[in-house]
């Protein structure tokens, strides 16, 4: 049961309320006790003050305190209070005990323990009244005693007030609190349970809808009743996650379809050539050599596609290993230009190196060589005959900038946002002859991943009818840009 958020919320709500109610009940009860006791003490002290004033006045008239006390207390008899005068030895001079209850059904109150009151009176010292409680079986009496030094001797005046009704009222209050708090907690727990159920109902709806979403229906989204509250914000974040997953699944499906298509061609070529070579038992050696050359070329294409896919998979997983070491970008660019001169001559394209200042860098020479080689190879393959390809290296304030420019027909505007996508080729839009390129469309995607692994970036700087410019930007000495 405690595994349920609704149950935990209800328990916490009830526990907190129980503590608050307990503290409130204790504080209220102590406040009532304090107020009631203060009111009783004030009444007792008022009665004692009246008694001492009358004793002084009556004693002065009669000349004797004992006679004055007897006359004063003879007619003073109350139901809940008692007055008494003691001498300094504790003997009762005069007293007025509480009148017994006479109403039908009323219980007789326990009498005032005069002996204990006399003991308190004898123990009284000084001229200030002293408040004490004389206990009995039903709560006792609240008494005040004060010593009096009169002309005819030492006396002690006392006034006592029954607190039986006060104790009974406080007992009733305690029972009422003890009964009301559990009932309040029970009702609060029930209300908390219903409130938690109602508050968590949107979460349950989200859970049920999310449970129905799988790889086949990633286009569905969670319902959002109120985008401004916590549940709405959670659903918004979850919907954004679903959108990212949908894009990732779509890209993955497209990637798998494109990879299968690209791999199928060389595999079909190999299978066809092998089947053709084995269709007859006796063939000239030249035909076997031609078949093996075709198989070799298809195998090379197949291996290159597999290597490219493996490199992209490592880059996606964040495991592209960059073995950084000191190198010179100008030397790497010059090496790429020399490597592709024969390809440029076959296609009738001239390659010009405009500027190669010394550029020390800390990076992976093999990977950077692959980036520059891919840019130059694409520019040469897609450039028409008699065109030119220029490469330049610029040293800027924030890093190095390698630009590869061709004078081809450019990339169509609708294809430019997709040129770095995997397996995307804008062949139909770019001039090429029959013997033109037949790449898999992975080169630019790999080049961009390598650039980002070196804290740089690769972008299409410009493309139009007069040609295209690709720019590779890298930070100085391999430091983060």
C-alpha positions as CSV (number, residue, x, y, z in Angstrom):
1,X,0.0,0.0,0.0
2,X,2.9,2.4,0.8
3,X,4.1,1.9,-2.8
4,X,1.1,4.1,-3.9
5,X,1.8,7.9,-4.1
6,X,-1.9,8.4,-3.1
7,X,-1.4,6.4,0.1
8,X,1.8,8.2,1.0
9,X,0.3,11.6,0.4
10,X,-2.7,10.6,2.6
11,X,-0.5,9.3,5.4
12,X,1.7,12.4,5.3
13,X,-1.3,14.7,5.3
14,X,-2.9,12.8,8.2
15,X,0.3,12.7,10.2
16,X,1.0,16.4,9.8
17,X,-2.6,17.2,10.7
18,X,-2.4,14.9,13.7
19,X,0.7,16.8,15.0
20,X,-1.0,20.2,14.4
21,X,-4.2,19.1,16.1
22,X,-2.4,17.6,19.0
23,X,-0.4,20.8,19.5
24,X,-3.5,23.0,19.1
25,X,-5.5,20.8,21.6
26,X,-2.7,20.9,24.1
27,X,-2.2,24.6,23.8
28,X,-6.0,25.3,24.0
29,X,-6.4,23.0,27.0
30,X,-3.5,24.7,28.9
31,X,-4.9,28.1,28.0
32,X,-8.3,27.1,29.4
33,X,-6.7,25.7,32.6
34,X,-4.6,28.8,33.1
35,X,-7.6,31.2,32.6
36,X,-9.9,29.1,34.8
37,X,-7.3,28.9,37.6
38,X,-6.6,32.6,37.4
39,X,-10.3,33.4,37.7
40,X,-10.6,31.0,40.7
41,X,-7.6,32.6,42.4
42,X,-9.0,36.1,41.8
43,X,-12.3,35.1,43.4
44,X,-10.5,33.5,46.4
45,X,-8.3,36.5,47.0
46,X,-11.3,38.8,46.7
47,X,-13.1,36.8,49.4
48,X,-10.1,36.8,51.6
49,X,-9.6,40.5,51.2
50,X,-13.3,41.1,52.2
51,X,-12.9,38.9,55.2
52,X,-9.7,40.6,56.5
53,X,-11.3,44.1,56.0
54,X,-14.4,43.1,58.0
55,X,-12.3,41.4,60.7
56,X,-10.3,44.6,61.2
57,X,-13.3,46.9,61.3
58,X,-15.5,44.6,63.4
59,X,-12.6,43.7,65.8
60,X,-11.9,47.4,66.4
61,X,-15.6,48.0,67.4
62,X,-15.9,44.9,69.6
63,X,-12.4,45.0,71.0
64,X,-12.0,41.3,70.4
65,X,-11.1,39.4,67.2
66,X,-12.6,36.1,68.2
67,X,-16.1,37.6,68.8
68,X,-15.9,39.6,65.6
69,X,-14.9,36.5,63.6
70,X,-17.8,34.5,65.1
71,X,-20.3,37.2,64.3
72,X,-19.0,37.8,60.8
73,X,-18.9,34.1,59.8
74,X,-22.2,33.0,61.5
75,X,-24.3,34.2,58.5
76,X,-21.7,33.7,55.7
77,X,-22.4,30.3,54.4
78,X,-22.0,29.6,50.6
79,X,-22.4,26.4,48.5
80,X,-18.9,26.4,47.0
81,X,-16.8,28.6,49.3
82,X,-15.6,28.4,52.9
83,X,-14.2,31.1,55.3
84,X,-12.3,30.4,58.4
85,X,-10.2,32.2,61.0
86,X,-7.4,30.3,62.9
87,X,-5.2,31.3,65.7
88,X,-1.4,31.0,65.4
89,X,-1.5,27.5,67.0
90,X,-3.9,26.2,64.2
91,X,-7.0,26.1,66.3
92,X,-10.2,27.2,64.6
93,X,-11.6,30.5,65.9
94,X,-14.6,30.6,63.6
95,X,-15.6,29.1,60.3
96,X,-18.2,29.1,57.6
97,X,-18.2,25.8,55.7
98,X,-19.9,25.2,52.3
99,X,-23.6,24.7,52.3
100,X,-24.5,21.1,51.2
101,X,-26.3,20.6,47.9
102,X,-30.1,20.3,48.3
103,X,-31.3,19.9,44.7
104,X,-32.6,16.5,43.8
105,X,-30.1,14.3,42.1
106,X,-27.1,16.5,43.2
107,X,-24.1,14.6,44.6
108,X,-22.8,15.8,47.9
109,X,-19.4,17.4,47.5
110,X,-16.6,16.2,49.7
111,X,-16.2,18.4,52.7
112,X,-13.3,20.8,53.1
113,X,-10.4,19.2,55.1
114,X,-10.1,21.8,57.8
115,X,-7.1,20.1,59.5
116,X,-5.1,20.3,56.3
117,X,-6.2,23.9,55.8
118,X,-5.2,24.7,59.4
119,X,-1.8,23.2,58.7
120,X,-1.4,25.5,55.7
121,X,-2.5,28.4,57.8
122,X,0.1,27.7,60.5
123,X,2.8,27.4,57.9
124,X,1.9,30.8,56.4
125,X,4.6,33.4,56.9
126,X,4.8,37.1,56.0
127,X,2.0,39.5,55.3
128,X,1.2,38.5,51.7
129,X,-1.6,36.0,50.9
130,X,-0.5,32.5,50.1
131,X,-2.5,30.3,47.6
132,X,-2.7,26.6,48.0
133,X,-4.8,23.7,46.8
134,X,-6.5,21.5,49.5
135,X,-7.0,18.1,47.6
136,X,-9.9,15.7,48.0
137,X,-11.4,12.9,45.9
138,X,-13.1,15.3,43.4
139,X,-10.4,17.9,42.8
140,X,-10.3,19.8,46.1
141,X,-10.5,23.4,47.1
142,X,-8.4,26.4,46.1
143,X,-7.5,28.3,49.3
144,X,-5.8,31.5,50.2
145,X,-4.4,32.2,53.7
146,X,-2.9,35.3,55.2
147,X,-1.5,35.9,58.7
148,X,-2.9,38.8,60.7
149,X,-1.2,40.5,63.6
150,X,-4.1,42.2,65.6
151,X,-4.1,44.0,68.9
152,X,-5.5,41.0,70.7
153,X,-3.2,38.4,69.2
154,X,-2.0,36.6,66.1
155,X,-4.6,35.1,63.7
156,X,-4.7,33.6,60.2
157,X,-7.6,34.4,57.9
158,X,-8.4,31.9,55.1
159,X,-10.9,31.7,52.2
160,X,-11.4,28.5,50.1
161,X,-13.4,27.9,46.9
162,X,-14.5,24.6,45.6
163,X,-12.9,23.6,42.2
164,X,-15.0,20.5,41.8
165,X,-17.0,22.0,38.9
166,X,-13.8,23.4,37.4
167,X,-12.2,19.9,37.4
168,X,-15.3,18.3,36.0
169,X,-15.4,20.9,33.2
170,X,-11.7,20.3,32.4
171,X,-12.3,16.5,32.4
172,X,-15.2,17.0,30.0
173,X,-13.0,19.2,27.8
174,X,-10.3,16.5,27.7
175,X,-12.8,13.8,26.8
176,X,-14.2,16.0,24.0
177,X,-10.8,16.7,22.6
178,X,-9.8,13.0,22.8
179,X,-12.9,12.1,20.9
180,X,-12.9,14.9,18.4
181,X,-9.3,14.6,17.3
182,X,-9.6,11.0,16.0
183,X,-12.9,11.8,14.2
184,X,-11.2,14.9,12.6
185,X,-8.2,12.8,11.6
186,X,-10.5,10.1,10.1
187,X,-12.5,12.6,8.1
188,X,-9.2,14.4,7.1
189,X,-7.7,11.1,5.9
190,X,-10.8,10.3,3.9
191,X,-10.8,13.8,2.4
192,X,-7.0,13.6,1.7
193,X,-7.5,10.2,0.0
194,X,-10.2,11.6,-2.3
195,X,-8.3,14.8,-2.9
196,X,-5.1,12.9,-3.8
197,X,-7.2,10.6,-6.1
198,X,-8.6,13.6,-7.8
199,X,-5.3,15.4,-8.0
200,X,-3.5,12.3,-9.4
201,X,-6.2,11.5,-11.9
202,X,-4.4,13.4,-14.7
203,X,-1.3,11.4,-13.9
204,X,-3.2,8.1,-14.2
205,X,-4.6,9.3,-17.5
206,X,-1.1,10.1,-18.7
207,X,0.2,6.7,-17.5
208,X,-2.5,4.9,-19.4
209,X,-2.0,6.9,-22.6
210,X,1.8,6.5,-22.3
211,X,1.4,2.7,-21.9
212,X,-0.3,2.5,-25.3
213,X,2.5,4.4,-27.1
214,X,5.0,2.2,-28.8
215,X,7.4,2.1,-31.7
216,X,4.4,1.7,-34.1
217,X,2.5,4.8,-32.9
218,X,5.1,7.3,-31.8
219,X,3.0,10.0,-33.5
220,X,0.6,10.0,-30.6
221,X,0.9,12.5,-27.8
222,X,-0.2,12.8,-24.2
223,X,-3.2,14.9,-23.4
224,X,-2.6,18.2,-21.7
225,X,-5.5,19.6,-19.7
226,X,-3.6,22.6,-18.2
227,X,-0.2,23.5,-19.7
228,X,0.5,25.8,-16.8
229,X,0.4,23.3,-13.9
230,X,2.9,20.7,-12.9
231,X,1.2,17.8,-14.7
232,X,0.8,19.9,-17.8
233,X,4.5,20.8,-17.8
234,X,5.4,17.1,-17.3
235,X,3.2,16.1,-20.2
236,X,4.8,18.9,-22.3
237,X,8.3,17.6,-21.6
238,X,7.2,14.0,-22.2
239,X,5.6,15.0,-25.6
240,X,8.8,16.7,-26.5
241,X,10.7,13.5,-25.7
242,X,8.2,11.5,-27.8
243,X,8.8,14.0,-30.7
244,X,12.6,13.5,-30.4
245,X,12.1,9.7,-30.2
246,X,9.9,9.8,-33.3
247,X,12.5,11.8,-35.2
248,X,15.2,9.4,-34.1
249,X,13.1,6.3,-35.1
250,X,12.3,7.9,-38.4
251,X,15.9,8.7,-39.1
252,X,16.9,5.2,-38.0
253,X,14.4,3.5,-40.3
254,X,15.5,5.8,-43.2
255,X,19.1,5.0,-42.3
256,X,18.5,1.3,-42.3
257,X,16.6,1.5,-45.6
258,X,19.3,3.6,-47.3
259,X,22.1,1.4,-45.9
260,X,20.3,-1.7,-47.2
261,X,19.8,-0.2,-50.6
262,X,23.5,0.9,-50.8
263,X,24.8,-2.5,-49.6
264,X,22.4,-4.4,-51.9
265,X,24.0,-3.0,-55.1
266,X,27.6,-4.3,-54.6
267,X,26.3,-7.6,-53.2
268,X,24.2,-8.1,-56.3
269,X,27.1,-7.3,-58.5
270,X,29.3,-9.8,-56.7
271,X,26.6,-12.5,-56.9
272,X,25.9,-11.8,-60.6
273,X,29.6,-11.9,-61.6
274,X,30.2,-15.1,-59.6
275,X,27.1,-16.8,-61.0
276,X,28.1,-15.7,-64.6
277,X,31.6,-17.0,-64.2
278,X,30.4,-20.4,-62.9
279,X,27.6,-20.7,-65.5
280,X,29.9,-22.6,-67.9
281,X,32.6,-25.1,-66.9
282,X,35.2,-23.8,-69.4
283,X,35.8,-20.1,-69.9
284,X,38.8,-18.1,-71.2
285,X,41.2,-16.8,-68.4
286,X,40.5,-13.2,-69.5
287,X,36.8,-13.5,-68.7
288,X,37.7,-14.9,-65.2
289,X,40.1,-12.0,-64.7
290,X,37.4,-9.5,-65.7
291,X,34.9,-11.0,-63.3
292,X,37.4,-10.9,-60.5
293,X,38.2,-7.3,-61.2
294,X,34.4,-6.5,-61.0
295,X,34.2,-8.5,-57.7
296,X,37.2,-6.6,-56.4
297,X,35.8,-3.2,-57.2
298,X,32.4,-4.2,-55.7
299,X,34.2,-5.5,-52.6
300,X,36.1,-2.2,-52.2
301,X,32.8,-0.3,-52.5
302,X,31.2,-2.6,-50.0
303,X,34.1,-2.3,-47.6
304,X,34.0,1.5,-47.8
305,X,30.3,1.7,-47.1
306,X,30.7,-0.6,-44.1
307,X,33.6,1.4,-42.8
308,X,31.7,4.6,-43.2
309,X,28.7,3.2,-41.4
310,X,30.8,1.9,-38.6
311,X,32.5,5.3,-38.2
312,X,29.1,7.1,-38.1
313,X,27.8,4.6,-35.5
314,X,30.8,5.3,-33.3
315,X,30.2,9.1,-33.7
316,X,26.5,8.7,-32.8
317,X,27.5,6.8,-29.7
318,X,30.1,9.4,-28.7
319,X,32.8,6.8,-29.1
320,X,34.6,8.4,-32.1
321,X,38.3,8.1,-31.0
322,X,40.4,11.1,-31.8
323,X,44.1,10.4,-31.5
324,X,45.4,13.9,-31.1
325,X,48.9,14.7,-32.0
326,X,50.9,17.6,-33.4
327,X,50.5,18.3,-37.1
328,X,50.5,21.1,-39.7
329,X,47.2,21.7,-41.5
330,X,49.0,23.3,-44.4
331,X,51.0,20.0,-45.0
332,X,47.8,17.9,-44.6
333,X,46.0,20.0,-47.3
334,X,49.0,19.8,-49.6
335,X,49.1,16.1,-49.2
336,X,45.4,15.8,-50.2
337,X,45.9,18.1,-53.2
338,X,48.8,15.9,-54.5
339,X,46.7,12.7,-53.9
340,X,43.8,13.9,-56.1
341,X,45.8,15.5,-59.0
342,X,45.4,12.4,-61.1
343,X,41.6,12.4,-60.6
344,X,41.5,16.1,-61.5
345,X,43.5,15.5,-64.7
346,X,41.2,12.7,-65.8
347,X,38.1,14.9,-65.3
348,X,39.8,17.9,-66.9
349,X,39.6,20.0,-63.7
350,X,42.3,22.3,-62.4
351,X,43.1,22.5,-58.7
352,X,44.6,25.7,-57.4
353,X,46.1,26.2,-54.0
354,X,45.7,29.9,-53.2
355,X,47.2,30.2,-49.7
356,X,48.7,27.8,-47.3
357,X,50.3,29.6,-44.4
358,X,52.0,27.6,-41.6
359,X,49.2,26.3,-39.3
360,X,50.3,24.1,-36.4
361,X,47.4,22.1,-34.9
362,X,46.8,19.4,-32.4
363,X,44.4,16.7,-33.8
364,X,44.0,13.4,-35.5
365,X,45.9,13.7,-38.8
366,X,44.2,10.7,-40.4
367,X,40.7,11.9,-39.7
368,X,41.4,15.5,-40.7
369,X,43.0,14.2,-43.9
370,X,39.8,12.4,-44.6
371,X,37.7,15.6,-44.2
372,X,39.8,17.6,-46.6
373,X,40.1,14.8,-49.0
374,X,36.3,14.4,-49.0
375,X,35.8,18.1,-49.7
376,X,38.3,18.2,-52.5
377,X,37.1,14.9,-54.1
378,X,33.5,16.1,-54.1
379,X,34.5,19.4,-55.7
380,X,36.5,17.6,-58.4
381,X,33.8,15.0,-59.1
382,X,30.9,17.4,-59.4
383,X,32.7,20.1,-61.3
384,X,32.2,20.2,-65.0
385,X,35.2,19.8,-67.4
386,X,37.4,22.8,-67.7
387,X,36.3,24.0,-64.3
388,X,38.6,24.9,-61.4
389,X,38.7,24.0,-57.7
390,X,40.4,26.3,-55.3
391,X,41.6,25.5,-51.7
392,X,42.8,28.1,-49.2
393,X,43.8,28.2,-45.6
394,X,43.0,31.3,-43.6
395,X,44.4,32.1,-40.1
396,X,41.7,34.0,-38.2
397,X,41.5,35.4,-34.7
398,X,39.5,32.5,-33.4
399,X,41.1,29.7,-35.4
400,X,41.8,28.3,-38.8
401,X,39.4,28.3,-41.8
402,X,39.9,25.9,-44.7
403,X,37.8,26.8,-47.7
404,X,37.2,24.6,-50.8
405,X,35.6,26.3,-53.7
406,X,34.5,25.0,-57.1
407,X,33.1,26.7,-60.2
408,X,30.3,24.2,-60.8
409,X,26.6,24.8,-61.2
410,X,26.0,24.9,-57.4
411,X,23.6,23.1,-55.2
412,X,19.9,23.8,-55.5
413,X,18.4,25.8,-52.7
414,X,15.9,23.1,-51.8
415,X,18.8,20.6,-51.4
416,X,21.2,22.7,-49.4
417,X,19.6,22.1,-45.9
418,X,20.0,18.3,-46.5
419,X,23.5,17.9,-47.9
420,X,24.9,16.8,-44.6
421,X,22.2,14.1,-44.1
422,X,23.3,10.5,-44.5
423,X,22.7,8.9,-47.9
424,X,21.5,12.1,-49.3
425,X,22.8,12.9,-52.8
426,X,21.8,15.8,-55.0
427,X,23.2,14.2,-58.1
428,X,20.4,15.2,-60.4
429,X,21.0,18.8,-59.6
430,X,24.7,18.8,-60.2
431,X,26.6,18.5,-63.4
432,X,28.2,15.1,-64.0
433,X,28.8,12.8,-66.9
434,X,28.2,9.1,-67.3
435,X,31.4,8.2,-65.5
436,X,30.6,10.5,-62.7
437,X,30.7,9.7,-59.0
438,X,28.7,7.0,-57.4
439,X,29.2,7.6,-53.7
440,X,26.8,6.5,-51.0
441,X,26.2,10.0,-49.7
442,X,28.0,9.5,-46.4
443,X,31.1,11.6,-47.0
444,X,29.8,15.0,-45.8
445,X,28.0,13.4,-42.8
446,X,31.3,11.8,-41.7
447,X,33.3,15.0,-42.4
448,X,31.0,17.0,-40.2
449,X,31.2,14.4,-37.3
450,X,35.0,14.5,-37.5
451,X,35.0,18.4,-37.5
452,X,32.7,18.4,-34.4
453,X,35.0,15.8,-32.7
454,X,37.8,18.4,-33.1
455,X,35.6,21.2,-31.5
456,X,35.2,22.7,-35.0
457,X,32.4,22.9,-37.6
458,X,31.9,22.1,-41.2
459,X,29.3,24.2,-43.2
460,X,28.2,25.2,-46.7
461,X,29.4,28.8,-46.8
462,X,27.9,29.7,-50.2
463,X,26.4,28.0,-53.2
464,X,25.0,29.5,-56.4
465,X,25.2,29.3,-60.2
466,X,28.8,30.2,-60.1
467,X,29.8,27.4,-57.7
468,X,29.9,26.4,-54.1
469,X,32.2,27.0,-51.1
470,X,32.6,24.6,-48.2
471,X,34.3,25.9,-45.0
472,X,36.0,23.9,-42.3
473,X,36.6,25.9,-39.1
474,X,39.0,24.6,-36.4
475,X,40.3,26.3,-33.2
476,X,43.9,27.3,-32.7
477,X,46.2,24.4,-31.6
478,X,43.2,22.2,-31.0
479,X,41.8,24.2,-28.2
480,X,38.0,24.3,-27.8
481,X,36.4,27.0,-29.9
